[in-house]
Amino acid sequence: MSKLVRITTIPLSLEKLLEGQLTYMSQYYEVTAIAAEKERLEQYGKDNRVNTFWVNLTREITPVTDLKALFRLYSFFKREKPLIVHTHTPKAGIIGMLASKMAGVPIRLHTVAGLPLMETTGLKRKVLDEVERITYSLATKVYPNSRGLKEVILDEGFASEEKLKVLGKGSSNGIDTEYFNPYKYSDQEKALLKQELNIPEKDFVFIFIGRLVSEKGINELVASFSKLQREKKNITLLLVGPFEENLDPLMPDTMETIKSHPKIVTTGYQQDVRPYFSVSDALAFPSYREGFPNVVMQAGAMNLPSIVSDINGCNEIIVEGMNGVIVPVKNEQALYEAMELFVKNKNYLERLSENSREQICKFYDRNEFWEVLLREYKKLESEIMKS
């Protein structure tokens, strides 16, 4: 059986962004997952029945650590001789692609699920631009996970059209529409969770799921919600996810509002987000940049319409007036007006809700995406055999 290596910077990406995918691929390849955080990675390997190999990858620019990681990966590839190395996330991409190129790995693939550099300026932006160019030049194929992201890559001159391909309709993993199924939660279960979270039974609940950082639009979301709640008392904002105060802190005023506002509920990171979707009425996701956001697909599968910013990925999953509303990036007033529309116009909201799950099941089912990716692997494999 040929060897397939999948690399992400941290195991969380394997757990969430690629959930179930490596286990599926292990039917066809001898799969090894590589990431940082040794204990968590090893647990992932046990849970998903795949091999693991720990490498100390960091999410910041750390030249000495990065060089050690490069040679550790190179040695592993020379020893194991994988047919395919497939990387995700910027740091895993540059180091994984360079090490696999040095080791002579024939099929070197990189998935782009967002470009952090788009919110960066100055010298750091130049460095990150160069990292992307080098990563793509070392890869034999690059997979932007949305059509919009592909256009950004072409506009920035990071890679040629021939090297880029969007798999299926987009996404890095699709959605398990049976797992994200709103009908699994009874009214009694939902009422109980609302009690635990101290959310009034009749409140309209906006939910955000993800990192609670500035680039996810949390400053604008909290401000918009606070303004709306002064007019519409029976609404709650449910924030599900971790703060990252070292990497991308929120504004002090935003933090203070989150801590003190009686109608803003935080849960921290949650392994299973479905119960929180089940007690919510709409997703509010005003992110500044995304690849192809899982949370928007998850919300749709759970019958929730979404308010999203007009960025690639989000504006491909959400069709204005069909399953949600699209607002300009970083536009607090537009976000407020969209939230107000959802709260005030019950008939409009119901129509969006009715379409939401249907759209996701039709275009983004996970099993279909896995089959698309497997066919891509096999196609590349046959091309290598012929050459």
N, C-alpha and C positions, 0 to 999 in steps of 0.2 A: 504493500500500500504506500502510495506517495506521501511525502510529508508536507504539511501545511502549517505555517507559523503565523499567528496573529499577534500583533503588538499594539498595546495602548500604554499611555504614560502611567496611569493608575488603574487598579482593578475595578474601581467604580464604573469606568467606561465599559469594561467587559460585562459587568453585572447588569447595567442599565441600558446602555446604548446598543449592546450586541446580545441582549438577553436571549438565551436559547439557541443562538445561531451556531456557536462553536460545537455544541452537542449535536446538532443536526449534521454539521459537516464531518463529524467524527465517524459517520456511517460510510464516508467515501474517502477520507484521508486520515492519516495519523496526525492528530492536531496537537500543537503545543501553544499555550497562551503565555505571553511574556508581558510583564509589567513590574512596577515598583511594589512596595509594601508586601514583603515576603509572606507573612502569615495570612493576610487577607487573600493574596493570590493563591496560596496553597489550598485554602478553604474553597475558593472558587473552582479550582481544579477538581477537588473531591466532589463538590456539588454538581459539577457539569461533566464529570467523567472524561476529562482531557488532561494531557500532560501540562506541566508548568515549568517555567524557568525564570528565576528572579533576576532582574537587572535594576540597579538604582537609578531610575529615571526621575528627573525633577521637572516641574512645570515652569521654572524660571531659567534664566541664562546663567549656567554654572559650568564654566569651561573645564575645570579639572574633573569634576564628577562626570561630565558628559564624555570626556575623553576615555575615562575608565569604562564607562558603559559601552562606548563604541567598540573597544577592544574585547570586552567580555562577550558582546554579541557576535563580533567577527569570529572569535574562537569557537563559539557555539555553532555558528553556521558552517564553518569549515569541518567541524566534527560530524554534525548531523546531516549535512547536505540536503536541505529541504528543496522541494520543487518550487514552492510558492512561499513568499513572505508578503504579508498584507498588513499594512500599518494604518493606524488611526491616531489622530491628535498630533499637533505640530512637533513636539519634542520626540515622540516615538517615531514620527515620520522621518525627520532628518537623520536621526541616528540609525534607525532601522534600515532605511534605504541605502545609506552610505555603507553600513556594515555588510548588507546583503550584496551590494555591488562589488565591494572589495573581495567578498568570499565567492563570487561567481554564481550566485543564485539566479537561475534562468528567468523566473517570473517574479517581478517586483512590483507590487501594487500598493497604492496609497489612496485612502478615502478621505475626502475633505468634507468635514461636517461643520463648517463655519470658519471664518477668518478673524481671529482675535486682533490682528494688526489693523483692521478697519477702524478701530477706535483708538489708534495709537498715532503719535506724531513724532517729528524730529529724528534724532539718531536711532532711537529704538525702532521706529517705523522702517527706517532704511535697513536695519539689521534683519528685522522680521521679513521684509520683502525678499531679501537675499536668501533667507532660510527657505522660503516657499519655492523660489526659483530653483535652488539647488535640489531640494526634495523632489520636485516634479521632474527635473532633468535626469535624476538617478532612477526614477521609477520607469517601468516599461508601460504602465497604464495608470491613469489618475481618474478617480471616480468622485466628482463633485456630487453631493447628495441632493442637489436641486438644480433645476434649469437656471434659476437666477444666479446661483453660485457659479455655475459654469460661465455665465456671461461676465461676472465680475473677474474671474480668473483670466479670461480672454482679454478683457479691457485693460487689466493690469499688466498684461504681457508675461504672465508667469509660465504659460505653456501654450503649445500649439493646439489647434482644433483636433488634429489627428490623435493626440495623446489623451484627450478627455472623453469621458463617456458617463452619462447619467443612466443608472440602472433602473429599469422599470419606470414608474412615475416619479421616482425620487425616494428619499429616505435612505438610512443606513441599515435598517432592519425591519421596516414595516411594523405592523401592530398585530398583536394576538387578540383578535376581535372576540374570541370566546372568553378569554381571560378578562378583558376589559368589556364587561357586559353588565349594563345597569340593572338588568332584571334579576341579578343574583342577590340583590339587597332588598329586604322587606321593609315595609313602612316602620315596623317596630324596631328593627336594627338601626334605621336612620334616625329615628326619634331618640334612641338611646345614645347614639354618638353625638347628636346635637346637645343633649343634656350634659354629656361629659365635657364637651368643648365650651359649654356655657353660651350656646347660640340659641336665641329664642326660636321657638318652633315655626313661627310665621315669617321670620326674616327672609329676605332675598339675599342669597349668599353668592358673592363673587369669590372665586378661588384663583390663587396664583400658585403654581408648583414650579420650583427650581431654586437656584441659588439666589439668596436675597442680597443682590449687589446692584450697583448703579447701572451697569450696562444691560441689566434686565428690565430697566424702566421702573424700578421700585420707587424711586423718588417721586416720579410723576404719578404713579399709581396711588401711592399713599396720599399725596396732595389732592388728587381728583376725588378719591373716596371720601376724604375728610370733608371736602366742600359739599359733596352730594349728601353725605350723612347728616349734615346740618339741616338740610331741607327734607330729606326722606329718612326718618328715624329708624324704620324697620329694615335696615340693611346691615350686613356683616361682611368684612373682608377677611378671608381665611388664607393665611400665608403658610405654605407647606414647603420647608426647605431650610438649608443652613445659611447662616451669615458667613461672609468671608471678609473679615475686617482688615486682614493684612493685604489681600490682593486688590480688592475693589470695594472699599468701604462706602456705605451710604452716607448721605449728608447728616450732620448731627441733628438737625431739626426732624429729619425723617425718622431717625432712630428713636428720638424722644417721643414722637407721635406714636410709633409702633408700640413702645413700652407703656404709654399712658392711655391710649385710646381704648375706651371700653368695648368698642365694636370691631377692633382689630385683634384677631386670634392668630397666634403663631404656634406651630407644632414641632419645629425643628425638622431634621431629615427623617423621612419615613420610608421604610423598605417597601411597604404596600400602600400605594396612594389611592387605590380604588374606593375605600370607604369614604375618603374625603371628597372625591368627585361625587359620590352618591348623595351627599347632603348639600351639594351646591347647585346653583341655578345657571351659572355662566362662568367661563374662564376669562380672566383678564390677563393678557400676556403682551405688554407693551415693550418687548425687548428691542434693543438697538441693532442687534445682529444675530443671525442664526444660520445654521446649515439647513437642516430639515427637522424642525423641532418635534420630538416625540410627544411632548406634553400636549401639543395641539391635536395630534392624532388620537392620543389617549382620551382627551376630553370629548372629542367627537364620537369616539366609540362608546363613551359613557352617556351619549345623548345630550351633551352640553354644547350650546353654541359658544363661539369665541369672539372676543374683541382682541384683535392682533394689530401690530404695527406693520406698516407697508414695507416689508423687507422680504428678501428671497426666502423660500420655504414657507413662511407664514402666509404670504399672498398667493401661494400655489395650493395649499391645503384648504384655505378659506376662500370661498367665492362670496363676494359682497351680496348680501340680501338672500343668499341661499342657505349658508350654515354659519354665518357670522358677519362681523363688521370689521372693516380695515381702516385704521387711522394713521395719519402721518407719524413718523418717528419723532420722539421727544416733544410731542405736542400735547401738553397737559390739558388744554381746553378741549381739543378734539376727543381726547380720551374721556374726559368728564361728560361730554355730550353723548358719547356712545353708551356709557354706563347709565346715564339718565334715561336714554331711549329704552334700554333693556328693562329698567325698573318700571317705567311708566307705561310701556306698550306691551301688555301681556299677550295679545293676539300675535303680534310680530314675533315675540320671543318664542311662542309655541310653534310657529311655523318654522323658525330656524332650528328648533330642537328636533322637530320631526324629521328634518333632512340630515341632521348631523351624523347619526350612526350609519345611515344608508350610504352616505358619501365615503366614509372611511372603509366600510366593508367592501364597497365596490372597487376602490382604487388602491388600498394600502394594506390588504391582509398580509400578515407576516409569512405564512407558508408560501404564498405566491412569490414574495420577495426572495426567500431562501432558494427557491427553485431557479429564479432568474440569476442569482449569484452563482449557484452551482453550475448552471449552463455556461456562464461566463468563464469560470475556472476551467471547465472541460474543453471549451473552445480554445482557450489560450494553451492548454496542455497539448491539444492535438496539433496546434501550430508549431509548438516547440518540437514535437516528435517528427514533424515533416521537414523542419529546417536542419 
